[in-house]
Amino acid sequence: MVAGQAPVGSATVRRPGGHPLTRRSAWVARLDSPLAPYYLILGSVIALVVIGLVMVLSSSNIAALRGSQKDSYAIFAKQAIFAAIGLPLAFVASRIRVSQLKALAWPALGVGMLGLIAVAAFGRTTGGNTNWLYIGPVGIQPSEAAKLALIVWAAAVLARKQAMVGQVAHALIPVVPGALVLLALVMVGNDLGTALVLVAITVALLFTAGVPLRLFAVGGLLGGLAITLLVTTSENRMKRVNTWLGNTPCEYLSTCWQPTHSRYALATGGWWGVGLGAGREKWLWLSQAHNDFIFAVIGEELGLIGTLTVLALFAALGIGLFKLVIASDDTFVKIATGGVLAWVLGQAIINIGTVLGMLPVIGLPLPLVSSGGSALVTVMIAFGMVLGFARQVPGAPEALAARPRIAGRTASVLSRRGTTAPTAVNRRRGRAR
């Protein structure tokens, strides 16, 4: 054995200077790399989109077969098309410079507001919420684009006013009034779930920008009162909340139907699940199996292992986004990334909490996984933007530029080894002769 090298199977490797580096330390070093946020975000997003496509195919075939097209692949095909559309758009978003994003901030907010106004005027009501706008046979949700528009616009405004966010007026205006206008337009369509996500995004944007904490206490009190008012003035919402709290008997055929069959699906799955495609709750027992309650189908068909895998991917995604906020030295990047973090993880927590029965039924899809073209494309664009940020953190451009040189050196080493080996063999053969 050559001195300074560890034996095969050893728990240590060697730094270039010869000092030992444990495997745990090696993983820590990788997480401290400037490229760690980039790879965590990219890998998690790709894995979640792939899992989502597979589970949409599995969970939607019965509903699609009973649909107007009588095609068991109709919902999956639409989701796959939107994923294919979102991929190049995400690539384009990753190449847009921060200065260009700032220039697009106000136009993006205007487009988001116009989309919500169009929904209020011409939208279609589905499941009690008016949040769909149909252009011919294609339905879109402008509220999804409004989330991204709010993030870009507020990040640009707060980054420009960074030196003044300690003052109440500059901290709140114009971000809070702009967010309130979006909230009002969303609530015209009675979509409380999307409104809660917009509130979470706004809070995260202000917090990341460094707004004084005392303002959050006042805002939390006012927000709690507003949510209480919205819930208590709606008979449907009060039924859901009372069912969740156990204050009223469970009405199996109405408010209790989805939570009950969601738990049936999770309980049936056990550790390893009943097998991909073999779930029974999607046979019109669990409504919205391919959308709001797709996590329950994952639990039934892939078991606890499948659900933990999804949770681990969202955790890795959150770690990558958080590390990007810490690593970046650009205020706009920090604020915008914080908004995306609150958007995706906040919505995922609400969705999974609903499926597990920890929250009342609100009606939000699981980001990157649930069926829904508008949501998927918009989130992919947002992550394309974030990946563009991750490529520009201090040290990342140099690390990315070094990758081809490392590959070239490796190829040259392999090439040299390939040419010297026959020479050595020929020498041995010459001696034998």
CORQUIQUI-V378656 format. One record per pair of residues at least 4 apart in sequence whose ideal C-beta (glycine too) atoms are under 6 Angstrom apart, sorted by sequence separation. I is the first residue (numbers start at 1). J is the second residue. D is the distance in whole Angstrom. If there is no record, write none. Layout:
i = (I;I)
j = (J;J)
d = (D;D)
//
This chain:
i = (6;14;15;21;35;36;39;55;56;60;73;86;96;104;118;119;149;150;154;155;169;172;174;211;215;216;219;238;251;252;256;258;263;269;274;281;288;289;290;297;298;302;323;324;333;341;342;349;366;395;21;31;69;96;125;134;186;206;242;251;281;288;328;353;354;365;391;6;15;126;164;165;231;242;250;328;353;65;123;132;133;282;286;354;365;12;13;64;124;186;187;289;298;299;354;123;133;161;186;298;325;12;64;123;124;131;365;61;64;368;11;131;183;243;325;350;367;243;324;325;351;4;119;350;60;118;183;240;282;351;60;182;239;265;321;347;157;279;57;281;348;56;261;321;347;154;279;279;56;119;179;344;261;261;276;116;115;274;318;273;273;115;116;266;269;273;262;265;269;272;268;271;112;266;270;271;273;112;262;265;269;314;265;146;112;109;171;108;340;143;108;109;165;108;165;165;340;105;105;337;101;105;143;150;154;158;102;333;295;131;130;296;129;131;295;129;129;293;328;324;327;120;116;119;292;295;294;292;291;294;294;291;291;290;262;259;258;244;241;240;240;208;209;208;205;208;204;205;204;201;204;201;200;201;200;197;162;193;193;193;159;159;155;158;155;155;151;151;147;58;58;62;62;59;59;60;144;148;59;144;141;145;56;98;140;144;148;59;59;55;55;48;47;44;44;44;40;40;41;40;37;37;36;37;93;86;90;94;82;86;90;93;79;85;89;93;94;82;86;90;94;82;75;56;52;52;49;48;48;45;38;37;34;34;35;34;35;34)
j = (10;18;19;25;39;40;43;59;60;64;77;90;100;108;122;123;153;154;158;159;173;176;178;215;219;220;223;242;255;256;260;262;267;273;278;285;292;293;294;301;302;306;327;328;337;345;346;353;370;399;26;36;74;101;130;139;191;211;247;256;286;293;333;358;359;370;396;12;21;132;170;171;237;248;256;334;359;72;130;139;140;289;293;361;372;20;21;72;132;194;195;297;306;307;362;132;142;170;195;307;334;22;74;133;134;141;375;72;75;379;23;143;195;255;337;362;379;256;337;338;364;18;133;364;75;133;198;255;297;366;76;198;255;281;337;364;175;297;76;300;367;76;281;341;367;175;300;301;79;142;202;367;285;286;301;142;142;301;345;301;302;145;146;296;299;303;293;296;300;303;300;303;145;299;303;304;306;146;296;299;303;348;300;182;149;149;211;149;382;186;152;153;209;153;210;211;386;152;153;386;152;156;194;201;205;209;156;389;352;189;189;355;189;191;355;190;191;355;393;390;393;188;185;189;363;366;366;365;365;369;370;370;371;371;355;357;361;360;360;360;361;334;335;335;335;338;338;339;339;339;342;342;342;343;346;347;331;362;363;364;331;332;332;335;335;336;336;339;343;276;277;282;283;282;289;290;374;378;290;375;374;378;290;332;374;378;382;294;297;294;298;313;313;313;316;317;316;319;320;320;320;323;323;324;381;376;380;384;373;377;381;384;371;377;381;385;387;376;380;384;388;377;371;371;368;369;368;368;369;383;390;390;393;395;396;396;399;399)
d = (4;6;5;5;6;6;6;6;5;5;5;6;5;5;6;4;6;6;6;6;6;4;5;6;6;6;6;6;5;5;5;6;6;5;5;5;4;6;6;6;5;2;6;6;6;6;5;6;4;6;6;5;5;6;5;5;5;4;4;5;4;5;4;4;5;3;6;5;5;6;4;5;5;4;4;5;4;4;5;5;6;4;6;6;5;4;5;5;5;5;6;5;5;5;6;6;6;5;5;6;5;5;4;5;6;6;6;4;4;6;6;5;5;4;5;6;5;6;5;6;5;5;5;5;4;6;6;6;6;5;6;6;5;4;6;5;6;6;4;6;6;5;5;4;5;5;4;5;5;6;4;5;5;4;5;6;3;6;5;5;4;6;6;6;5;3;6;4;4;4;5;5;6;4;6;5;6;4;4;6;4;5;4;5;3;5;4;4;5;6;5;4;5;6;5;5;6;5;4;6;6;4;5;6;5;4;4;5;6;5;4;5;6;5;4;5;4;6;5;5;4;5;4;6;6;6;6;6;5;6;5;5;5;4;5;5;6;4;5;5;5;6;5;5;6;3;5;5;6;5;3;5;5;5;4;5;5;4;5;4;4;4;5;5;4;4;6;4;6;6;5;5;5;5;5;4;5;6;4;5;4;6;5;6;5;4;5;6;4;6;6;5;5;5;5;4;5;6;4;3;5;4;6;4;5;6;4;4;4;4;6;3;5;6;5;5;5;5;3;3;4;5;6;5;6;4;5;4;6;5;4;5;6;3;6;4;5;5)
//
